[in-house]
Amino acid sequence: MASSSTSVVQPTIERAQELGEALAEIRVRVRSAALPGATPTLVAVSKYKPPSDILACYEHEQYDFGENYVQELVDKAAGLPHEIRWHFIGTLQSNKAKILASIPNLYCIQTLASAKAASALDKAVPESRDTALRVLLQVNTSGEANKSGLLPLGEEVDVAASDLGQLAIHVVKKCPRLRLEGLMTIGSLEQSLSISETEKNADFEKLKETRGKLEEYLAKNHADSPWGHETSGNLVLSMGMSSDFEAALKAGSDIVRVGTGIFGERPKKAT
Ligand SMILES: *Cc1c(COP(=O)(O)O)cnc(C)c1O
Protein backbone atom coordinates (compact mmCIF):
# COMPACT_ATOMS: atom_id res chain seq x y z
CA MET A 1 0.00 0.00 0.00
CA ALA A 2 2.84 2.40 0.72
CA SER A 3 3.17 3.97 -2.68
CA SER A 4 6.43 5.74 -2.21
CA SER A 5 8.68 3.13 -1.00
CA THR A 6 11.46 3.55 0.93
CA SER A 7 14.85 2.66 2.05
CA VAL A 8 13.61 2.31 5.59
CA VAL A 9 14.43 -0.81 7.51
CA GLN A 10 11.29 -2.82 8.24
CA PRO A 11 10.33 -3.40 11.87
CA THR A 12 10.73 -6.88 13.27
CA ILE A 13 7.52 -8.91 13.46
CA GLU A 14 7.57 -8.67 17.26
CA ARG A 15 8.00 -4.90 17.26
CA ALA A 16 5.32 -4.42 14.61
CA GLN A 17 2.90 -6.44 16.72
CA GLU A 18 3.80 -4.62 19.92
CA LEU A 19 3.28 -1.23 18.27
CA GLY A 20 0.04 -2.36 16.64
CA GLU A 21 -1.34 -3.35 20.04
CA ALA A 22 -0.19 -0.18 21.80
CA LEU A 23 -1.67 1.98 19.04
CA ALA A 24 -4.97 0.10 19.11
CA GLU A 25 -5.22 0.56 22.87
CA ILE A 26 -4.51 4.30 22.69
CA ARG A 27 -7.07 4.68 19.88
CA VAL A 28 -9.75 3.04 22.02
CA ARG A 29 -8.89 5.34 24.92
CA VAL A 30 -8.95 8.40 22.65
CA ARG A 31 -12.34 7.47 21.26
CA SER A 32 -13.91 6.82 24.62
CA ALA A 33 -12.61 10.05 26.16
CA ALA A 34 -13.61 12.23 23.19
CA LEU A 35 -16.65 14.49 23.57
CA PRO A 36 -19.78 13.32 21.74
CA GLY A 37 -19.49 14.00 18.02
CA ALA A 38 -15.80 14.91 18.20
CA THR A 39 -13.17 13.14 16.12
CA PRO A 40 -9.88 14.25 17.64
CA THR A 41 -6.56 13.76 15.89
CA LEU A 42 -4.03 11.45 17.49
CA VAL A 43 -0.49 12.58 16.73
CA ALA A 44 2.05 9.81 17.40
CA VAL A 45 5.14 11.50 18.84
CA SER A 46 8.08 9.59 17.41
CA LYS A 47 11.10 11.62 18.55
CA TYR A 48 14.20 9.45 19.16
CA LYS A 49 12.34 6.44 17.76
CA PRO A 50 13.61 4.71 14.63
CA PRO A 51 11.91 5.10 11.23
CA SER A 52 11.01 1.41 11.36
CA ASP A 53 8.73 2.17 14.35
CA ILE A 54 7.01 4.90 12.35
CA LEU A 55 6.58 2.56 9.40
CA ALA A 56 4.99 -0.06 11.68
CA CYS A 57 2.39 2.48 12.86
CA TYR A 58 1.87 3.71 9.30
CA GLU A 59 0.97 0.16 8.27
CA HIS A 60 -1.84 0.46 10.84
CA GLU A 61 -3.07 3.62 9.13
CA GLN A 62 -1.47 6.05 11.53
CA TYR A 63 -0.61 9.09 9.39
CA ASP A 64 -0.03 11.92 11.88
CA PHE A 65 3.39 11.96 13.52
CA GLY A 66 5.09 14.55 15.72
CA GLU A 67 8.81 15.32 15.86
CA ASN A 68 10.80 17.76 18.01
CA TYR A 69 14.14 18.12 16.24
CA VAL A 70 14.52 19.65 12.79
CA GLN A 71 17.34 17.47 11.49
CA GLU A 72 15.75 14.28 12.81
CA LEU A 73 12.50 15.24 11.09
CA VAL A 74 14.23 16.09 7.81
CA ASP A 75 16.04 12.74 7.79
CA LYS A 76 12.95 10.72 8.67
CA ALA A 77 10.67 12.54 6.22
CA ALA A 78 13.06 11.87 3.35
CA GLY A 79 12.90 8.10 3.76
CA LEU A 80 9.29 7.55 4.85
CA PRO A 81 6.02 7.58 2.87
CA HIS A 82 4.89 10.99 1.65
CA GLU A 83 1.34 10.35 2.87
CA ILE A 84 2.59 11.01 6.39
CA ARG A 85 1.44 14.30 7.93
CA TRP A 86 4.35 15.65 9.96
CA HIS A 87 3.71 17.91 12.93
CA PHE A 88 6.64 19.89 14.26
CA ILE A 89 6.32 20.14 18.05
CA GLY A 90 9.83 21.18 19.12
CA THR A 91 11.45 24.51 19.84
CA LEU A 92 11.29 26.55 16.67
CA GLN A 93 14.29 28.63 15.71
CA SER A 94 13.97 31.17 12.91
CA ASN A 95 17.19 30.00 11.32
CA LYS A 96 15.70 26.52 10.88
CA ALA A 97 12.52 27.79 9.22
CA LYS A 98 13.80 27.29 5.72
CA ILE A 99 14.82 23.67 6.07
CA LEU A 100 11.60 22.85 7.96
CA ALA A 101 9.35 24.51 5.39
CA SER A 102 11.09 22.61 2.60
CA ILE A 103 9.63 19.30 3.82
CA PRO A 104 6.78 18.78 1.33
CA ASN A 105 4.55 16.82 3.68
CA LEU A 106 5.07 19.05 6.71
CA TYR A 107 1.49 19.39 7.89
CA CYS A 108 1.60 21.72 10.86
CA ILE A 109 3.95 23.70 13.09
CA GLN A 110 2.51 23.47 16.59
CA THR A 111 5.07 25.61 18.38
CA LEU A 112 4.99 29.06 16.83
CA ALA A 113 5.76 31.72 19.45
CA SER A 114 7.33 34.72 17.72
CA ALA A 115 6.66 37.07 14.81
CA LYS A 116 10.23 36.60 13.69
CA ALA A 117 9.79 32.86 13.31
CA ALA A 118 6.40 33.39 11.63
CA SER A 119 7.89 35.73 9.02
CA ALA A 120 10.83 33.40 8.42
CA LEU A 121 8.45 30.48 7.86
CA ASP A 122 6.13 32.48 5.64
CA LYS A 123 9.06 33.47 3.46
CA ALA A 124 10.36 29.90 3.36
CA VAL A 125 7.17 28.11 2.30
CA PRO A 126 7.96 26.97 -1.25
CA GLU A 127 5.83 27.99 -4.25
CA SER A 128 5.26 24.31 -4.95
CA ARG A 129 3.19 23.92 -1.80
CA ASP A 130 -0.50 24.13 -2.70
CA THR A 131 -1.91 24.70 0.77
CA ALA A 132 -0.96 27.17 3.44
CA LEU A 133 1.23 25.79 6.21
CA ARG A 134 -0.90 25.34 9.33
CA VAL A 135 0.46 26.86 12.51
CA LEU A 136 -0.58 26.67 16.15
CA LEU A 137 0.60 29.27 18.65
CA GLN A 138 2.26 27.76 21.70
CA VAL A 139 0.87 28.99 25.00
CA ASN A 140 2.68 28.56 28.31
CA THR A 141 -0.40 27.88 30.41
CA SER A 142 1.48 26.64 33.48
CA GLY A 143 3.87 29.59 33.60
CA GLU A 144 6.83 27.27 34.19
CA ALA A 145 10.16 28.82 33.24
CA ASN A 146 11.30 25.69 31.42
CA LYS A 147 8.33 25.77 29.05
CA SER A 148 8.17 27.93 25.94
CA GLY A 149 5.21 29.86 24.73
CA LEU A 150 3.20 33.03 25.11
CA LEU A 151 1.14 34.05 28.11
CA PRO A 152 -2.48 32.91 28.07
CA LEU A 153 -5.24 35.53 27.77
CA GLY A 154 -6.95 36.19 31.10
CA GLU A 155 -10.34 37.68 31.87
CA GLU A 156 -9.51 41.37 31.55
CA VAL A 157 -6.91 41.32 28.87
CA ASP A 158 -6.84 43.55 25.80
CA VAL A 159 -6.32 40.94 23.07
CA ALA A 160 -4.85 43.33 20.51
CA ALA A 161 -2.26 44.55 23.02
CA SER A 162 -1.18 41.11 24.24
CA ASP A 163 1.83 39.25 22.80
CA LEU A 164 -0.42 36.37 21.80
CA GLY A 165 -2.96 38.65 20.14
CA GLN A 166 -0.23 40.51 18.27
CA LEU A 167 1.31 37.31 16.99
CA ALA A 168 -2.10 36.03 15.87
CA ILE A 169 -2.74 39.30 13.99
CA HIS A 170 0.74 39.16 12.46
CA VAL A 171 0.11 35.65 11.12
CA VAL A 172 -3.39 36.45 9.85
CA LYS A 173 -2.53 39.78 8.20
CA LYS A 174 1.14 39.48 7.25
CA CYS A 175 1.83 35.81 6.58
CA PRO A 176 -0.31 34.73 3.61
CA ARG A 177 1.41 31.36 3.28
CA LEU A 178 0.61 30.42 6.89
CA ARG A 179 -2.78 29.62 8.31
CA LEU A 180 -3.43 30.24 11.99
CA GLU A 181 -5.23 27.07 12.92
CA GLY A 182 -5.23 27.14 16.69
CA LEU A 183 -3.34 26.92 19.97
CA MET A 184 -1.10 24.38 21.63
CA THR A 185 0.02 23.86 25.21
CA ILE A 186 1.99 21.35 27.23
CA GLY A 187 0.82 22.31 30.72
CA SER A 188 2.22 21.23 34.05
CA LEU A 189 2.81 17.53 34.49
CA GLU A 190 2.42 17.88 38.25
CA GLN A 191 -0.95 19.47 37.75
CA SER A 192 -2.14 16.62 35.57
CA LEU A 193 -0.81 13.95 37.93
CA SER A 194 -2.07 15.50 41.16
CA ILE A 195 -5.68 16.28 40.36
CA SER A 196 -8.51 13.80 40.71
CA GLU A 197 -10.62 12.65 37.79
CA THR A 198 -13.44 15.00 38.62
CA GLU A 199 -11.30 18.11 39.03
CA LYS A 200 -10.59 20.37 36.09
CA ASN A 201 -7.04 20.78 34.84
CA ALA A 202 -6.33 24.51 35.24
CA ASP A 203 -3.89 24.61 32.32
CA PHE A 204 -6.36 23.08 29.88
CA GLU A 205 -9.03 25.49 31.12
CA LYS A 206 -6.64 28.39 30.50
CA LEU A 207 -6.03 27.28 26.92
CA LYS A 208 -9.77 27.03 26.31
CA GLU A 209 -10.36 30.47 27.76
CA THR A 210 -7.53 31.87 25.62
CA ARG A 211 -9.02 30.27 22.52
CA GLY A 212 -12.44 31.75 23.33
CA LYS A 213 -11.01 35.26 23.69
CA LEU A 214 -8.87 35.07 20.58
CA GLU A 215 -11.65 33.59 18.47
CA GLU A 216 -14.05 36.32 19.56
CA TYR A 217 -11.48 38.99 18.73
CA LEU A 218 -10.62 37.54 15.31
CA ALA A 219 -14.27 37.02 14.39
CA LYS A 220 -14.99 40.64 15.21
CA ASN A 221 -11.91 42.21 13.62
CA HIS A 222 -10.51 39.84 11.00
CA ALA A 223 -13.50 37.92 9.70
CA ASP A 224 -12.38 38.62 6.12
CA SER A 225 -9.04 36.80 6.48
CA PRO A 226 -8.70 33.02 6.54
CA TRP A 227 -7.91 31.49 9.93
CA GLY A 228 -9.09 28.50 11.93
CA HIS A 229 -9.65 24.92 10.91
CA GLU A 230 -10.33 24.54 7.18
CA THR A 231 -13.76 22.98 7.65
CA SER A 232 -15.05 24.10 11.04
CA GLY A 233 -13.55 27.59 10.89
CA ASN A 234 -12.81 27.39 14.61
CA LEU A 235 -9.45 27.62 16.32
CA VAL A 236 -8.38 24.10 17.33
CA LEU A 237 -6.69 23.07 20.57
CA SER A 238 -3.67 20.78 20.81
CA MET A 239 -3.39 19.61 24.40
CA GLY A 240 -2.85 16.26 26.10
CA MET A 241 0.12 13.86 26.13
CA SER A 242 0.56 10.28 27.36
CA SER A 243 -0.11 11.11 30.99
CA ASP A 244 -3.11 13.38 30.50
CA PHE A 245 -4.66 12.97 27.06
CA GLU A 246 -7.95 11.60 28.38
CA ALA A 247 -8.45 14.60 30.67
CA ALA A 248 -7.53 16.88 27.77
CA LEU A 249 -10.08 15.22 25.47
CA LYS A 250 -12.79 15.51 28.10
CA ALA A 251 -11.90 19.20 28.30
CA GLY A 252 -12.43 19.48 24.52
CA SER A 253 -9.00 18.98 22.99
CA ASP A 254 -8.89 18.51 19.20
CA ILE A 255 -5.34 17.16 18.92
CA VAL A 256 -3.52 14.90 21.40
CA ARG A 257 0.21 14.20 21.17
CA VAL A 258 1.11 10.76 22.48
CA GLY A 259 4.68 9.42 22.50
CA THR A 260 5.49 7.07 25.36
CA GLY A 261 1.99 5.59 25.38
CA ILE A 262 2.56 4.24 21.87
CA PHE A 263 6.30 3.75 21.48
CA GLY A 264 7.36 3.12 25.10
CA GLU A 265 10.00 4.99 27.07
CA ARG A 266 12.50 7.18 25.25
CA PRO A 267 16.20 7.10 25.93
CA LYS A 268 17.17 9.94 28.28
CA LYS A 269 18.46 12.87 26.34
CA ALA A 270 22.22 13.26 26.52
CA THR A 271 23.02 16.69 27.95
C1 LIG B 1 7.65 14.59 23.69
C2 LIG B 1 6.43 15.42 23.55
C3 LIG B 1 5.16 14.84 23.60
C4 LIG B 1 4.91 13.37 23.90
O1 LIG B 1 5.13 13.13 25.25
P1 LIG B 1 4.71 11.73 25.94
O2 LIG B 1 4.63 12.05 27.37
O3 LIG B 1 5.81 10.77 25.61
O4 LIG B 1 3.42 11.32 25.36
C5 LIG B 1 4.06 15.66 23.39
N1 LIG B 1 4.20 16.97 23.14
C6 LIG B 1 5.40 17.57 23.10
C7 LIG B 1 5.49 19.03 22.83
C8 LIG B 1 6.55 16.81 23.32
O5 LIG B 1 7.75 17.42 23.28
The ligand as an SDF file (V2000), in Angstrom:
LIG
                    3D

 15 15  0  0  0  0  0  0  0  0999 V2000
    7.6550   14.5950   23.6860 C   0  0  0  0  0  0  0  0  0  0  0  0
    6.4340   15.4180   23.5510 C   0  0  0  0  0  0  0  0  0  0  0  0
    5.1560   14.8400   23.6030 C   0  0  0  0  0  0  0  0  0  0  0  0
    4.9110   13.3690   23.9030 C   0  0  0  0  0  0  0  0  0  0  0  0
    5.1290   13.1290   25.2550 O   0  0  0  0  0  0  0  0  0  0  0  0
    4.7140   11.7260   25.9410 P   0  0  0  0  0  0  0  0  0  0  0  0
    4.6300   12.0530   27.3700 O   0  0  0  0  0  0  0  0  0  0  0  0
    5.8060   10.7710   25.6070 O   0  0  0  0  0  0  0  0  0  0  0  0
    3.4210   11.3200   25.3600 O   0  0  0  0  0  0  0  0  0  0  0  0
    4.0590   15.6570   23.3860 C   0  0  0  0  0  0  0  0  0  0  0  0
    4.2010   16.9750   23.1390 N   0  0  0  0  0  0  0  0  0  0  0  0
    5.3960   17.5650   23.0970 C   0  0  0  0  0  0  0  0  0  0  0  0
    5.4900   19.0310   22.8350 C   0  0  0  0  0  0  0  0  0  0  0  0
    6.5510   16.8110   23.3150 C   0  0  0  0  0  0  0  0  0  0  0  0
    7.7470   17.4180   23.2810 O   0  0  0  0  0  0  0  0  0  0  0  0
  1  2  1  0
  2  3  1  0
  2 14  2  0
  3  4  1  0
  3 10  2  0
  4  5  1  0
  5  6  1  0
  6  7  2  0
  6  8  1  0
  6  9  1  0
 10 11  1  0
 11 12  2  0
 12 13  1  0
 12 14  1  0
 14 15  1  0
M  END
$$$$
